[in-house]
Amino acid sequence: MAEANKIRRDVAVSPLTAELIDTVVNLSPDQQRELLSELSSRKGEARRRFSRRPHREAVQFSAGGKLFSGAVKNVSDNGLFVETLMSDLRRLEPGEKVTVSFEHPNSSESRYVKRSGEIARTSREGIGIRLYSLL
């Protein structure tokens, strides 16, 4: 605790922040790596209002007047992640408007939905699409 008080005096931080810093500094390097990994994995969860559910199926979507195909990897009530070809990824940008058509994940019978949205992010595997209306 004395170290936390010194940290708080030397750097303008709250008592809670100083105590956290002191605790982390006193962890072994392996414990610090484990803590960092745990916190990193939680960061995405904290931002999400809707939980993701695995959902595998072929999907078609259009962006910039072009038609693309891919595979849905997961869905939430306000978005989905679509795995696409690397060649398609080079032609897609975050913020770009998309229209996507796929089978509704909560439907026991074949019920296709068509939704508009925008590309929220891209990665080497595909694109995250934020839908304008909930599923």
N, C-alpha and C positions, 0 to 999 in steps of 0.2 A: 504494500500500500504506500510505503514511503516513496517508492519509485514512481507510482502513479501521481503523487503530489508534485514531484519534481517535473514530470512530463507536463502536468497542467500549468506549472509556473513558467517553464521554458517555452512552451507552445500554447497559444490561446485555444484551448479545447475545454469541453465540459468535463466535469468529474467522471461521468460515465464513460466518455471517450478515453480519458486518461487511464481509467481502470481497464478498459478493453485492451488498449495498447500494451499496458503492463502485463496483462495476462498472456497475450499473444507473444510478446517478446520472451517470456519465460517458458514457452513451449519448446520442445525439441524441434529441429528442422523437419523431421518426419511428421510430427503432429501439426506443424504449421502448414505443410503441404496438404495434409488430410483436411484440415479446417478450410483452407482456401478452396479445395475441390468441392467440399460440401456447400460452402457459401455460393460458389459459382453456379452450381447446379440448382440452387434455390432461387437465384436471381430471376431467371426466366419465369418460374412459377409465380413469383410475387407480382410480376407485371401483368399476368394473364387474368382476365375477368372470367374466362370460360376455360374449363379443362379440356385437354386434348384426349381423343379416343382413337385407337388404331382403326384404320379402315382402308382396305386394299381393294382398288378397282381401277379399271381404265377410265380415263377422263379426256374430254376434248375441251379446249378453251381457245378463245380468240383474243388477240391483242394487236393493236396497231394495224387492223385490217387483215391480219394473217391468222390462219388456223394452225393450232398446235395440238399435240396429243401427249399424254403422260400417264402416270399412275398416282392416284391419291395414296398418300402414306398415312395421314391422320387428319381428323376433322375436329372442329369445335363448333359451338353454336354460331360463331362469327367468322370462321375462316377454315382454311385447309392448307395442307402442304402437299405440293404436287412434284413428284420426281420427273425430271425432263431430261432430254438429251443435251449434252454439252453444246452441240451446235445451236440448239434452240436458246440456250441460256445466254449466248452472246448477243441475241436479238431482243432480250427482255430486260427491262430496267425497273427498279423500284419507283413507285408512283404511277406507273403505267396502268391505264384502265384495262380491265379484262372482263370477259363474259365466260362463265364456266357452266358446263352441263354434266351432271353425274347423277347416279342413283342415290336417293336420300339414304343416309346411314341408319336411320331408325325405322325404315320401312320393311316389313316382312314380305311385301309384294313388290314387284318392280314398279317404282315410282320415281321417275326422273325429275330433277329440279334444274332450273336454269337461274343463275344468280349473277349479278354484276358486282364487281369489286375492284380492288387495285392490288398491285404487287407490293406487298409490305417489305419483303426482303428477298434476296437471292443468295444461294450458296452453291457449292460445287454439285450438290445433289439435285437441286431444283429450286422452286419458288414457294414462298409463303404468300397466300392470298388472303387479304382482309375483305370480307364480304360486307356490302352496304346494308343488307337486311339479314336478320338471323335465320338460321335453318329451322 
